[in-house]
Amino acid sequence: MKNRLIHNPKPRNPARSLRVCRWLLPVVLLWPCATPTLLAQTQEVSPGPAHLATEPDRDALLAVAKDVNQPQSARRAAVVALVNSPPPGRTAVLGLLLDPSNEPALLAMTLRAMATTPHPLPEEVVPALYRLLGGVPEGAVRDLGQVLATTADSRIISRLIDTALRSDEVQAKRLASITCLGFTRDKDAAGTLVQLTDEGQPSAVRESALDALEAMTAANQPRDHKAWDAWWSGVRRSSTQKWLDELLANHQHREWAGDAQSAALRDQLIDAQRSLYRATAEADRSALLVAMLNNPASIVASRLLALDLAVQRLTDSQPIPDELRLALIERLKDPSDAVRQRSALLLRDLSDGPAADAVARQLESGEPVSPAVLKAFLLLLARQPRAGVVEPAMGFLMRPDVRGEAAAALTAAADASLMTDDQKSETDRVVRVLLSSSSDSVPQLIELLARVGDEESWGRIADYLSNGDDQARLAAARAWAQSNRPVNKLAQLAGDPIVQSVLYVAATKRCNDLETLRALIAHRPEQEQPLTSWQRAVVAIAGRIDPADVLAIDDELKTTQAGRTLRDQVLAAAINRLMPGEDPIDPDPDPYALAFKRDASVLARLLMRRAALRLEAGDPAQAMADFDRIASLDTGVDPQIRSDMDLGIVEARLALGDTSAAAEHASAVVTRLADQPEKQNAFLVGVAKRFLQTASRNLDAGQPERARLLIDQLKRLVPDASVLPDELHELLDALDRKAVPPKPVTPATPTPTVPDGNTTPPPTPSVEPTVQTPSAKP
């Protein structure tokens, strides 16, 4: 935060100061004499869903909060809702509530709500808070101190120290600053407070400093300067860890000395420790957690809180240093089962090897462990298996309460090759008995059986593929897929949504079975997410089967109305096998691909099929690339494919707008087929159809000149129009008349002239068109 309040802050000695941390303690901890009325008010202003104020609510809530005629409970609820409102506009609302001109009651309610909010407060409110030091409402200075300690940085603390030390400062502001320092945990602030307990200070300053020191440290010291000065001499050079340990132990001792079993005090202590963590600098938070976990005087709730905060660090991708890991491992022997369980689960998520060693030693020793803790220990070992736990885990299989976790630990041990053959054989026998006699933990037992079982056991797993229980069926499918057994067994269940996800992954990885591919095509999923996996599996299998079969697969895909993109990918998968080096993903040819390279006809048909598909999709450039590949084949191409390719080239050239190239290619083919009049005429019919279709589209697009060019070129290619079918002959005649551009009409020439090819012809009488056969080639 920019320093907008401090013009000349007092220089601070980094060697004497810890990393600056602030902390917030609830009023009920530092003010034991809180009256029932105050406690009732605290509960009253802690609404549930009401504190999620939205932008439209703020004006109405602000009006209620400022209305002195409203009941106090309504005003407090409105203030709490505003303080806890969403970030957009929240800073501005807090600024309005903290305006020094507001009535003291509203300021006090605002500070109380800010001191107890579970949400972080914006740093931008610090200047407004600091302005209240000189006029804070009576009884609200503690709340102000809590809020400042939570939101202020080292510069604000320096400013508070300067204000507290200034003898010429207004006493009310000076005393408020001293009280606020008592809510920080800054060691320089502690030194300043000790200095202010000197007999030379005014009585009010000295008493406020003593109160602040007690609030900060909870140390059991006489209320005189000498005692505190001696205390300060002993702690001023202590390490961060020691400072944290002493603060934590002091507060715990103070608050639990009266009644360690009081749930209310326990909750207050946990709130205080949570606030302490929030107000601690990031670099010191791990040290604070270590202190909370290892402090012998800590209570179970305190250690559980530390575990919660450690889990939050892991969730937020914050570092878990070695000293904190060691503290967690120590808690695996904690007297509290809850602490042991939570520690084991956290260490599991950390994949901590030393923790697995510690758990293995406990289980090998035969030490009695509660079911909850044992489950957590086995789950940790499922991530970090250890050979020494195999025997105990085999025994735990007989316990229904931990059977699933024991199976998971044994599965991990088998995957890590930590089980002997005898152990596998015995586990196989036990698991089969359990599957026959019990319904507990079936999915985990199936997974374990897949690791240790023989062929007979795999027969049992196959039976579970048709089991009525979804989880058992899914476990069997996963086991089958991971075993490298034929995927076609799973393909029999291609319509089962439970099995589909497993089938798609297995098929993508290793399937080369034509029937499995056909089963997938026959059971195309509807939902988008599985559809993507399905398409990936179809393409993968198409790249492994006989390329000749892919032509039939493409027919099936066309029948099922599969998209052009999928068909293109399927054809490409087969083409890439027959043209090694074409695939940028896998440019190295494999023996299977080389074996099919000699069959140029298969490759040509695949390329022709893909080129036609690309023409349909409006991608003539890619279609031409496929035509070029066909033309480059070393061996001869089937005559029918050659004929289709020639017409495809004409169509692609026309689509690309290169009518001259289209006409030149057509002319060359006509010349080549001069001694084959039937094929020549069939080719000319195909050419005429494509030229006339393109000319028609040009006319519809308002391009008569291009249409005229196409018709003239077609007349040159087909000088004898009698070779064309009647429908094409009539279409040529109609387009020939429509494609005559109009001649411009000028004022000097009022009557129409004869069309010259560049003007629109005048209207003609409505008569039946006659077919005119070109007499000669121009």
N, C-alpha and C positions, 0 to 999 in steps of 0.2 A: 504494500500500500504506500502511495506517495505520502511523504511527510508534509502534511498541510497544517500541522499543529505546532510542531517543534521548530523553532528558528535556530536556536543554539543549544542543541542537546548536550548534556554533560558527557564528556568522553568516558568510555567504559573500558576496563582492562580485560581483554579476552582471556588472559591467563587466570583471572580471578573469577570469571563468570562461566557458568555452565551454558550450554546451548539453551537459549531462553525458551521456557515452557510455561504455559499458564494452566491453571486448573480451576475447576468449578466444583464447589461442595454445596449440597443442598442446605437450606437454612435450618432444617430440622436437625442436622448433624452439628452445626456450629452454634446452635442456639437451643440447647436442651430445654430451656424453660419456655419453649413455644407453647402458647395457650391453645386450648381446644378450639377456640374461635378461629385462630390462624390456620390450624390444620383443616378445619371445616371449609374455610375459604379456599385453601389450596385444592381441595377435592372439587369444590364447586366450579372452579375455573379450569377444569381439565376435561373439556367435552370430547366426545369421540368424533364421529364424522363431521360435526359442525365446524371443526377447525380447518376444513379444506375449502377455504374461501376462494372463489373465482373472481375474475376481473369485474364482472357485472355486479357482484355482491359488495364490493369494497365501499362504494359510496354510501350504500344503505347501512352497512356495519359501522362506518365512521360516524355517521349521523347518530346512531344509537349510542356509540361509545362517548360522544361529546355531550349528549343530552343529559343534563343534571336531573331532569325530571323522571328519567327512566329508573327502574329498580337497579340496585347495585349488582345483583346477579346477572341481569341482562347486559349491563355495561361491561362487566368482566368477561362474559362469554363473547361479546362482540370484539373486545380487545384481543382475546386469545385467538379468535378466528383470523383477525387481521395479521397478528404476529406470525401465525402459521400458514399464511396464504402462499400460493405459488410464487416463484421468483419474479416473473415479469411484473413490474410495478410494486414489488414488495418493499424495496428500499425507499421509494417515495412515500409509501404509507407509513413506514416506521419513522421517517423524518417528520411527518405531520403529527404523529403521536408523541414524539419526543420534543416537540416545540416547547421551549421554556415558558412561554406565555400560557400554556395549558394549565388548567386547575391542578393543584397538587394531587388530588385523588386520581385523576386520569393518568398523570405521570407515574404514580405509585403502581397502578394496575398494569401499565405498560411494562415497567421494569420487572414486575413479578412474572408477567407472561413471558418476557424475554429470558428471564433467569431459568424458567422451567420448560422452555420449548425443546422438543427433541431434534429440531432441525437446526443446521448451521445458520448463523446470522451473518449477513453481509458485512464486510469490513467497512463499507462506506458509511455505516451508522456510527462509527467510532467518534468522529468529530462532534456529532450531536450528543452522544453520551458524555463526552468530556466536558461539554458546555454545561452540563447539569451539576458538575462537582460543587459549584458554589451555591446552588439552590436546590439541592436534591430534597424531595419531601421527607418529612420526619418518618423514620422507620423503613425507608426504602434504600438507604445507603448500602445495606448489605446486598440487596438485589443488584444495585448499580455495580458494586464491586465484582459480583459473580459474572455479570455480563461483560464488563470491561476485561476481566481476566480471560474470558473465553475468546473475545474478538480482537483484543489489542495485540500489537506486536512489540518488539523490544524497544522501539522508539517511544511508544506510549508509556511503557513501564518506566523508561528513563524520565519522561516528563512527570509522571506521578512521583518518582523519587525526588526530582528537583522541587516540585511543589511542596512535598512533605518536609523538605529540609529548609525551605525559605522561611525565616522568622518574620519577614515583613509581609507575608501572604495573609489574606483574610483567613481567620481561624477556621471558619466553617469549611472553606475549601481545602485548607490544610488537613483538617481532621478527616474529611471525606477521602482525600488522597491516601492517608495512612490506612484507613479501613479498607480501601480498594487493594492496597498492597498486600493486605493479609489474605487475599484470595488468590494471589499468584504463588508460584513455587520457585520464584527466581531467587538465587542465593544472594545476589547483590541487594535485592529488596529486603531479604532477611537481615543482612548486615546494616542496612539503613534503619530498619526498625529497632535493632539493638542499640544503635547510636542514639535514637530518639528516646530511649528509656533513661537516659542520663538525668541525674538530679538537676542539672542546669536547665532542662527544658521545662516549659510551662506544664502545670499539673495535668491539664486536659490532653495535651500532646503526649505526655508520658503514659497516661492511662490508655489512650487510644492505641499507642504503639504496643503496649503490653497485651491488649486485647487482640491486636492484629497478629502478634507473634504466636499467641496461643492458637488462634484460628489457623494460621499457616502450618505450624509444626506439630500441634497437639502434644508438645513436649511437657513433661511434668516438672515445671520449674517454679521456684518462688517468684513473686511479682516484685523483683528488684533488679536494678541494673547490673550489679556484680554477678548474680547468678546467670543472667542471660549473656553477659559478656564472656563468662567462662565457657558457657555452652558454645558460643560462637567461635571461640578460639579452637574448640575441638572439632568443629564441622566445616570451617571455612575452606580447608584444603582437602576435604574428602572427595572421593571419586563420585561420578554420577550414580553408579550402581549403589554405593553406600548411602548416598543422599536419598535415593528412591526407597531403599530398604527401610531407612529410619522413618521417613514420612509415613510409609504404608503401615509399618508396625505400630507407630504411635497412634495413628487414627484408629486402627483396629483395636488396640488395647483400650483406648478411651471409650469407644462406642460399645464395646462388648464387655466391658468390666461389670456393668450393671446387670445385664440379662442377656447372655449369649444365645438363649433360645427364642428371643423375641423375633417373630417374623417381620414385624414392622421395622425394627431396627436393622434387621438383616437386609431388607429391601432398600432402606435408606443408605446403608453402607455400600451396597452394590451400585446404587445410583451415584454415590459419591465417587466410587472407583471408576465407573464408566465416564463420569465427567472429568476425572483426573486423566484418564487416557485420552479423551478428546482434547484436553488443553495441553497435552504434552507434545513437544516438538517431535516430528516424524523420526528424526535420528535417534531419539531416546525411547521410543515406544516399545521396541523389542526388549530393552532393558527393564522397562516397567513390567512387561508381561512375565519376564523371568522372575522378578521380585514377587509378583502375585502368585506364581506357581510354586516357588521354592520357599516362601516365607513359612516357617514352622507354626506361626501363630495364625495363619490365614484359615478361613472357614471354607467349607466345601463350595458354598455359593460363590465365593471370591475366585476359587480356582476354576469353577465352571465358567465364570465370566471371562477369565483370562483365555480359556479355551475358545469361547465364542469369538472373542476379539482376534485370536490367532486364525480361526477359520475365516473371519472376514478379511484378514490380510491376504490369505491364500486366494480367496475369491476375487479380491481386487488386484491380484498379480503383484502384491508387494513382497519384498524379500522376507524369508524366514531364516535368519542367521543360525549359525551352528550352536550358539549358546542357548537359543530358544529351542532348538531341536533336542539338545541334551536335557533341558528342563522337561520337555514333553516325555522323553524316554523315562526319566525318573518317575513321572506320574503313572507309568504302567504298573507300579507297585503301590499306588496310592491306597489309603484305607477305604476310600469311597469307590464303590463299583461304578458309579456314574462318571467319575473323573477318569478311571481306568478305561472305561469303554470309549469315552469321547477322545481321549488321548490316542488310543489305538486307531480309531477311525481317521483322525487327523493325520497321524503318521502313515497310515495306508495311502491317503491321498498325496502325501509327500513322497511316496515310494522310498521310504527311509530304510536302508539296509541294516544299520546298527539296531534299529527298532525291531526288525524281524529277528535278528539274532537274540535280542533280549526276550522276545515273546517265545521263541523256540526253547530257550533255556527254561523258562517258567513251565511250559507245557511238558518238556522232557522230565522235569523234576517231579511231576505228578502232583504239583501244588493244587489244592482245590480252587476252582474258579467258578464264579456264578455264570449261569447261562448267557446273560447279556454280555458279560465281559468275554466269555469264550467265543461267542459269535464274532465279536469285534476282532479278537485275536486271529481267528481263522480267516476272516476277510482280509486282514493285513497279510497273512501268509499266502492268500490267493494271489496277491500282487507280488510278493517277495517270497517264493517257496524256499523251504529248507528241508534237507534230507532227514534231519533228526526228528521231524514232526510227522513223518509218514506213518509210523506205527501208532502214535497216539491218535492221529486223525482217522485211521482205519477203525479204531475202537469207537470214535465219536460217531461213525456212521450208524451205529446201533441206537443212538439217541435221537428220537424224533425232533427234539427241540433245537438241535444244532446240526441235523443231518445235511441240510442243503449247504451250509457253510463248510462242513467237513468235506463234502463232495467237491466243492469249488477248490479247496486247498489241495486235495489229492489230484484233481485235474491239472492244476498248475504244476504240481510236482512231477506228474507224468510228462507234461509238455517240456519240462526242464531236464528230463532224463534222470530224475532223482529217485525213481522207484526201481527196485530189483525185479527180476522176472518172477520170483516167488511172490513178492508183494503184489505185482500186477495180477497174477493168477488168483490169489486169495481175494483180492478186491473184486475181480470179475465175478467170482462165485458169490460173494456177499451181495453185490449189487443186483445180480439176477434174482436172488432170493427176495430181496427187498422190493424189487419191481413186481414180483408175483404176489407179494403178501401185503403191500402197503401202498397207499396213495400219497404219501408225504414226499415232497421234494423230487417229483418225477423228472422235471426238466434237468435238474442238476445231476441226477443219477444217470440219465441218458447220456449226457455230455461226458460223464466219467466213464461209462461203459464203452463209449467210442474210443477212449484212450487206452483202455486195458483189456478189452474183450477180444475173443477169437471170432471165427466165421459164424459159429452158432449164435454168438452174441449179436452179430450184425443182422442176423435174421430177426432177432427180437427188435432191434432198432427199426428195421424195415416195417415191421408190423405197426409201430407207432406212427408211421407216416400217414396212416388212415385213422388214427385215433380221434375220438370225438373231442378231446381236450385240446384247445388251441395251443396252449403253452407246451404241452407234450409233443404235439405235431410239429411245432416250430423248432423245438430242441432236436427232434429226430432229423428234420430237414437240414438243420445247420450241421449236425454231426455227419450226415451223409455227404453234404457238399464239401466239407473240410477234409474228407477221407480220400479224395481223389478217386472215388468210385464212380461208375458211369452216371452221367447226369440224366440220361434218359429215364432213369427210375423216378427222378423228380419231375420230369416232363409229363409223366402220367397225371400229375396234379397241377398242370399249368393253369387250370381254372380256379385253383384254391387261392384266395387272397393271402392266406397265412403263409403258404409255401412260395408264392410268386416272388417275393423279394429275395429269398435265398436262391431260388432257381435262376433269376436274372444275373445275380453276381457270379454264380458258378458257371453259367453258360458263357458269360463274357470272358471269364478267365481261361476256360480250358475245354469247352465243348466243340466237337467237330462232327456232330451227328445230324444227318439230314432230317430224320424223323423228329428229333427234338426241335429243330428249326420250324418244321411244319406245325408241331404242337403249339409253339409260341405264336405263330401267325394266326392259328385258329382261335387263340385266346388273347386277343388284343385287349389290354386294359383300357378303361375309360378315363380314369383320373390322370391328371397331368403328371404328378410326381412319378408313379410307377411307369407311366407311358415312356418317360425319358429313359429309364433303366431298361425297359423292354426293347426300345429301339436300339440301344447300345448293344444288347445281347444279340439281337437279330443280325446286326452288321458284323459283329465279331464272329458269329458262327458262319456267316456267308463268306468270310475271308478264309475259312479253314476247310470247307467241303469242296468236292469236285466242282471246278468252275462251270462245267457243262450243266450241272444241276441248278446253278444260280439262275439260268434262263427260265426254268420252270418255276423257281421261287419268285422271280419277278412277275410271272404271270399270276401267281397266287396273290401277291401283294396288290397287283392291279385290280384283281377281282374283289379284294376286300377294301378297295378304295383307299389304300395307303397313300400318303402324301408323296409328291414327286421327290422331295428332299430325301426321304428314306429310301425310295427306290434307287435314286442316284448313288447313295452311299453303299447300298447293297451291291450294285453293279460295280462300283469302284473297288470294293473289297476283293471281288473276283478278278477284276482287270489288273489290279496291282500285284496279284500273285503271278499272273502270266507275263507281266512286263516288269521284271526286276529292275529296281532303280527308279521307277516312276513314283513310288510311294516315299515321300520325304520323311515319314515317321520310321519306316523300316526299309532302308535302301538296299540291304544285303539280301541277295536271293537265297531262298531255301531250296533243298533238293526237290520238294514237292512242286514248287513253282517251275523249276527247270524242266521237270518231267512233262509239264503241260505246255511248255513254250513251243514245242514242235507242232502242237495242234493249233495252227493259225486260224482255222475256221471257227473254233470256239471263241478265240479272242476277237475275231472280226465280228461275230454275231453279238458279243457282249458290247463291243464298242459301238456297233450300229444301233443296238438297243438304247444305249445311253445317249448317243447323239440325237436320236429321235425324241427321247424324253427331254433333252435340253432344248430342242427346237420348240416343243410344246410349252416349255416353261419360259420361252422368250429369251433364250440365251444362245443366239446363233454363233457367237464367237467361240464359246466352249464346244459347241457342236462341230464347228470347223476343225478345232483341235483334234477331236476324235476322228473325223474323216481323214485328217492328215496321218494319224496313227495307222488307220486301216491301209491307206495307200502305201505306207512305208514297210508293211509286212514283207518278209523275205519270200514267202511262198505265195502261190496264187490264191485269190479270193473267190469264193463261190460266186457264180455269175448273178444269181439273184441278189446277193448282198451288194455286188458291184452296181447293179442296176438301182437298187434302193439308195446306195450311197450317192450315185450321180444325181438322182432327183433331190436327195437331201442337200447336196452341195448347192444346187440351183436355188433351193428354198432358203438356205442359210445366206447365200449371197444377196438374194432379194431382200431378206430381212435386215441385212446390214446396210442396205441402200446402194449396193454396188451392182447396179443392173447390167453394166457393161460386162463385168466379170461373170455374172450369171449367164448372160447370152453367149459369151465366148466359150464357157464350159459346155453349155448345151450344144453349141455348134460343133465342138470337138467330138462330143459323144455321137451326134448324128452322123458325122463323117466316119467314125469308127464302126458304126452299125450299118454302113451303107449296103453291105452284102447280107444283111439280116433284116429285110423289110418289115416283118412282123414285130420284131423287137424295137426297130426304129420307130414305127408308128405308135407302139405302146409308150415309148419314151416321150415322143412328141405330145401325146395326149397328157401325160403327167406334167410336162413342161408348160403346156398351154393352161392347164388348170391352175398352176401356181402363178404364172404371169397374170392371168385374168383375175385371180383372187387378190393379188397385190394391187393391180390397177383399180379394182373396185374399191379397195380400202383407201387408195389415194384420192379417188373421186369423192368418197364420203368425207375425207379430211380437207376437202377444198384445194386439192393439188392436181388440177387437170393437166398441167404440163408434164408431170411425172407419169400420169396415166397414159398420156399420148406417147411418151417415150417407150413405155413398156409395150403398148399395142404395136407400135411400129417395129420394135425389135422382134416381137412375136411373129409378125407378118413375114419378116425376113427368114425366121427360123422355120415357119410353116407356110411356104408359098402356095401350097395346095390345101386350102382349108377344108376340102372334102374329107380329109383323113380324120377330122375331129368329129366326135359325137354331136348329134343335133343340139343338145343342150349347151355345149361349149361353143358351137358355131353361132347359135343365137346370142349367147352372151357376148361373144366377140363383136358381133354386128352392133349390138346395143351400146356396148362400151365405146366402140369406134365412133359412133355418132355423138355420144355424151362428152367424149374427151377432146372435141374440137374447141379450142379456146375462142372467146368472143373477140371480134374486131372492134377497137374503140370507135365510137360514134362522135363525130365533131359537128359543130353548127354549120360548117360549110358543106357538109355532106349529109343532108337530112334523111336520105334513104339508105337502107342497109346495103352493104356490099357483099360480094361473095366471100365466105370464110377463108382466111389465109392460114389457119392453124394457130393463130394467137388471139382470136376473138371468139366470143360466144355466138353460135349460129342463131339465126332468128327462129322463132317458133315455127314448127312444121305441122302440117295437117296430121290429125290423129288417124293413122292407117296402120295396118298390120305390117310389122317389119319383115323384110325379105332378106335372105342370106346371100351375101355377095362373096364369091370365092375369089381371092387374089389371083390375078391372071399370071403374074410373073414375079419372081423375086427381084426386088429393087437392086 
